[in-house]
Amino acid sequence: MGGAKASRVVGALAVALAVALSATGLFAVRAANAAPESASTRGVHEGVASCAGSTCHSRQVDSGINVRQNELITWQDPSSVAGVHSRAWRVLTEPRSQAIARKMGIGPAQNAKQCLGCHTDPAPAALRGARFQISDGVGCESCHGGSSNWLASHRAVNGSNAANVAAGMKALNNPKVLASVCLDCHFGGSKPGQFVTHQIMAAGHPRVAFELDLFSNLQQHWTVDADYVKRKTHAGGVKTWAVGQAMALDRALTLYGEPGRGQGAFPELYFFDCHSCHRAISDDPKARPTWQANPGRPIPSGQPPFNDENMIMLSAAAKVVAPSLSGRLETDSRAFHAALARDKGESLRAAAKLAGTARALADAFAARNFSRAETLAMLDVVLTGELSRRYTDYAGSAQAVMAADTLLNALVSSGQVDRAVAAAVRPSLDRAYAQVRDPNSYRPDAFRESLTRVAQAARSLR
């Protein structure tokens, strides 16, 4: 079941996740200038070609001894979600991206600095080697880091992952490092071209979502076996999911607190829940509001809510494995929501406090392993009880389905739940996915009912 995860998810959320993962739209610049980098500190980006070759990562089939050695072929797959990073620059030449660029007045999208920060390897010109190509899209070094300082060690017969990391390769087996890298484009960062704004979304950019374990599985071009674990260690799906939720919240709050993030008299609306405002408006006297009060947000009706999809998932994990921090998270998140309705300065102070709690949870999750009982308990919290009352909006509901899928597959891939038993939950989970396939047809009552059926089916796991 774990190995088939990508195909199932693409079938259930084909458009939403493929668009979110590939970042088919454009990312705008609204960030402070990044600190200068030098080859000695970060390494030159030698280009995708430096990783090619039949003795490296470009075999046609998976036939390596310790690693697959067909990683580049997977990365370049023209038809699957696994190949979207290689297609990231090319989508800028497509009609949708060109239309967005025209609306923004930034020239051809494939040349616009506002777009290239996330649709290519964002290495500055001084750190681009002879074989570096913009058209390679989000290449190997976009995630693994500039290779000039570690390429020799990486190629050496007696080289080690530890030596590579010491020379500057990013330790992506560490979920905190992985989340930090992925969030730069799959939520936003402070470097030029790596922050999407409400303006660019208004021009046609799709909604951005982040779930670290799910997206990692969709992109997986490596095999986790005994050799991998020995060389690198392996965090596992549950830890990756939990750390990713905590760091996503920290990133959102940290960026919210940066100076200059606003649109005239308005705050930067990208941070707020899109579909809480973008609802049908009718002059029909028989019409009724479609919004529902959310018990996690002590705000008046009509107040745009901060997007709390990661807060909700983080709450589920904290309740089970970090009870000492769970109460602090609930207090800080409610205080932040309330502050947003009162005063900008107060909201910034509350955001900083909540971000600190998120970082503490990320550290707590990264330092522990999750048991079968804890994973089942988190699945139950996500699906039932008090937390389910907070699924009043599309974003949080989509996260809940992805979380259930991640936790279920983690139980199977770790051998803690029999594959055949878990398969019995799949039909109910697929029906829940169907409820969040289209944000414009989302109905909270129907979604919560579908989660109840997933919870009932999941009882067989115990």
Residue pairs with C-beta under 8 A, 6 or more apart in sequence:
1 408
1 409
1 412
1 413
1 419
1 422
1 423
2 237
2 409
2 410
2 412
2 413
3 413
5 214
5 217
5 218
5 405
5 409
6 80
6 81
6 82
6 217
6 218
6 220
8 405
8 426
8 430
9 17
9 214
9 217
9 218
9 402
9 405
9 433
10 17
10 18
10 81
10 218
12 430
12 433
12 434
12 437
13 398
13 433
13 436
13 437
14 437
15 437
16 207
16 209
16 398
16 436
16 437
16 439
17 81
17 214
17 218
18 81
18 84
19 25
19 206
20 186
20 206
20 207
20 208
20 209
21 81
21 84
21 186
21 215
21 218
21 219
22 81
22 84
22 85
22 87
22 88
22 91
23 88
23 118
23 119
23 185
23 186
23 208
24 91
24 94
24 96
24 97
24 206
25 96
25 97
25 100
25 196
25 200
25 201
25 204
25 205
25 206
26 92
26 97
26 100
26 101
26 104
26 109
26 112
26 114
26 115
26 119
26 196
26 200
26 203
26 205
27 114
27 115
27 117
27 118
27 119
27 185
27 188
27 193
27 194
27 195
27 196
27 200
27 205
28 104
28 114
28 193
28 195
28 196
28 197
28 199
28 200
29 113
29 114
29 117
29 192
29 193
29 195
30 195
30 197
30 260
30 261
30 268
31 189
31 190
31 191
31 192
31 194
31 195
31 258
32 190
32 258
32 260
33 192
34 190
34 191
34 192
36 124
37 124
37 126
37 127
38 126
38 127
39 126
39 127
39 146
39 148
39 149
42 127
42 145
42 146
42 168
43 127
43 145
43 146
43 147
43 148
43 149
43 150
43 167
43 168
44 127
44 128
44 129
44 146
44 147
44 148
45 121
45 123
45 127
45 128
45 129
45 132
45 139
45 141
45 146
45 147
45 148
46 129
46 130
46 131
46 132
46 141
46 146
46 147
46 148
46 151
47 128
47 129
47 130
47 131
47 132
47 133
47 136
47 139
47 141
48 72
48 131
48 133
48 136
48 139
48 140
48 141
49 131
49 133
50 129
50 131
50 147
50 151
51 57
51 58
51 71
51 72
51 140
51 147
52 58
52 72
54 69
55 69
56 69
56 155
57 67
57 69
57 70
57 71
57 72
57 140
58 69
58 70
58 71
58 72
58 73
59 68
59 69
59 70
59 73
60 70
60 73
61 70
62 68
62 69
62 70
62 223
63 69
63 70
64 70
66 227
66 231
67 222
67 223
68 74
68 221
68 222
68 223
70 221
71 221
71 222
72 140
74 82
74 83
74 221
75 82
75 83
75 85
75 86
75 140
75 221
76 83
76 86
77 83
77 86
78 87
81 218
81 219
82 218
82 219
82 220
82 221
84 219
85 137
85 138
85 139
85 142
85 219
86 136
86 137
86 138
86 139
87 137
88 118
88 119
88 120
88 137
88 138
89 110
89 116
89 119
89 120
89 134
89 135
89 136
89 137
90 135
90 137
91 97
91 119
92 98
92 108
92 109
92 110
92 112
92 115
92 119
93 109
93 110
96 204
97 109
97 110
97 115
98 108
98 109
99 203
99 204
100 109
100 200
100 203
100 204
100 205
101 107
101 108
101 109
101 112
101 115
103 203
103 204
104 114
104 199
104 200
104 203
106 112
106 114
106 115
109 115
113 192
113 193
114 193
114 200
115 193
116 122
116 134
116 193
117 185
117 191
117 192
117 193
117 194
118 138
118 184
118 185
118 193
118 194
119 137
119 138
120 134
120 136
120 137
120 138
120 139
120 142
121 132
121 136
121 137
121 138
121 139
121 141
121 142
122 142
122 191
122 192
122 193
122 194
123 132
123 141
123 146
127 146
129 148
138 185
140 147
141 147
143 170
143 172
143 181
143 182
144 169
144 170
144 172
145 168
145 169
145 170
146 168
147 154
147 169
149 167
149 168
150 163
150 164
150 165
150 167
150 168
150 169
153 159
153 160
153 163
153 164
153 167
154 164
154 169
160 231
161 169
161 171
161 173
161 231
161 232
165 171
170 177
170 181
171 177
172 178
172 181
173 232
173 233
173 234
173 235
174 235
174 366
175 212
175 235
175 239
175 240
175 243
175 244
175 366
176 243
176 247
176 362
176 366
178 212
178 216
178 240
178 244
179 212
179 243
179 244
179 247
179 248
179 362
180 247
182 210
182 212
182 215
182 216
182 244
183 189
183 210
183 247
183 248
183 251
184 191
184 194
185 194
186 208
186 209
186 210
186 215
187 208
187 210
187 248
187 251
187 252
188 194
188 195
188 196
188 208
188 251
188 255
188 270
189 195
189 251
189 255
190 255
190 258
195 255
196 205
196 208
196 270
197 263
197 268
197 270
198 263
198 268
198 269
198 270
199 263
201 207
201 270
201 274
207 274
207 395
207 439
209 309
209 395
209 398
209 399
210 244
210 248
210 310
211 241
211 244
211 245
211 399
211 402
211 403
211 406
212 240
212 241
212 243
212 244
212 245
212 247
212 248
213 237
213 238
213 240
213 241
213 244
213 406
213 410
214 241
214 402
214 405
214 406
216 240
217 237
217 409
222 228
224 234
228 234
235 243
235 366
236 369
236 370
236 410
236 414
237 406
237 407
237 409
237 410
237 413
237 414
238 370
238 374
238 375
238 378
238 406
238 407
238 410
239 365
239 366
239 368
239 369
239 370
241 313
241 317
241 403
241 406
241 407
241 410
242 314
242 317
242 321
242 361
242 365
242 370
243 362
243 365
243 366
245 310
245 313
245 314
245 317
246 310
246 314
246 317
246 358
246 359
246 361
246 362
246 365
247 358
247 362
248 310
249 310
249 311
249 314
249 354
249 355
249 358
250 355
250 358
250 359
250 362
252 271
252 307
252 310
253 336
253 351
253 352
253 354
253 355
253 358
254 355
255 261
255 271
256 268
256 271
256 306
256 348
256 351
257 348
257 351
257 352
257 355
261 267
261 268
262 268
263 269
267 344
269 304
271 306
271 307
272 304
272 305
272 306
272 307
273 304
273 305
273 306
273 307
273 308
273 309
273 393
273 395
274 307
274 394
274 395
274 439
275 393
275 394
275 395
275 439
275 442
276 291
276 304
276 305
276 393
277 304
279 290
279 291
280 290
289 301
291 301
291 392
292 392
292 444
293 301
293 392
294 305
294 389
294 390
294 392
294 393
295 386
295 389
295 390
296 308
296 311
296 312
296 315
296 333
296 334
296 337
296 390
297 305
297 308
297 334
297 337
298 334
298 337
298 338
299 305
299 337
299 338
299 340
299 341
300 341
303 340
303 341
305 337
305 340
305 393
306 336
306 337
306 340
307 395
308 333
308 337
308 390
308 395
308 396
309 395
309 396
309 398
309 399
310 399
311 329
311 333
312 387
312 390
312 391
312 396
312 399
312 400
313 382
313 399
313 400
313 403
314 329
314 358
314 361
315 326
315 329
315 330
315 333
315 387
316 378
316 381
316 382
316 387
316 403
317 361
317 365
317 378
318 325
318 326
318 329
318 361
319 326
319 381
319 387
320 374
320 377
320 378
320 381
321 364
321 365
321 368
321 370
321 374
321 378
322 361
322 364
322 365
325 357
325 360
325 361
325 364
328 357
328 360
329 354
329 357
329 358
329 361
332 350
332 353
332 354
332 357
333 354
335 350
335 353
335 354
336 347
336 350
336 351
336 353
336 354
338 350
339 346
339 347
339 349
339 350
340 347
340 350
370 378
372 411
372 414
372 416
372 417
375 407
375 410
375 411
375 416
376 411
376 461
376 462
378 407
379 404
379 407
379 408
379 458
379 461
380 455
380 458
381 387
382 400
382 403
382 404
382 407
383 400
383 404
383 451
383 452
383 454
383 455
383 458
384 451
384 452
384 455
388 400
388 448
388 451
388 452
390 396
391 397
391 400
391 444
391 447
391 448
391 451
392 444
393 444
394 436
394 439
394 442
397 435
397 436
397 442
397 444
397 447
398 436
400 451
401 429
401 432
401 433
401 435
401 436
404 429
404 432
404 451
404 454
404 458
405 429
405 433
408 417
408 422
408 425
408 429
408 458
408 461
409 422
411 417
411 422
411 461
412 418
412 419
412 422
417 461
421 460
421 461
422 461
424 457
424 460
425 454
425 457
425 458
425 460
425 461
427 457
428 450
428 453
428 454
428 456
428 457
429 454
429 457
431 450
431 453
432 447
432 450
432 451
432 453
432 454
434 450
435 442
435 443
435 446
435 447
435 450
436 442
436 447
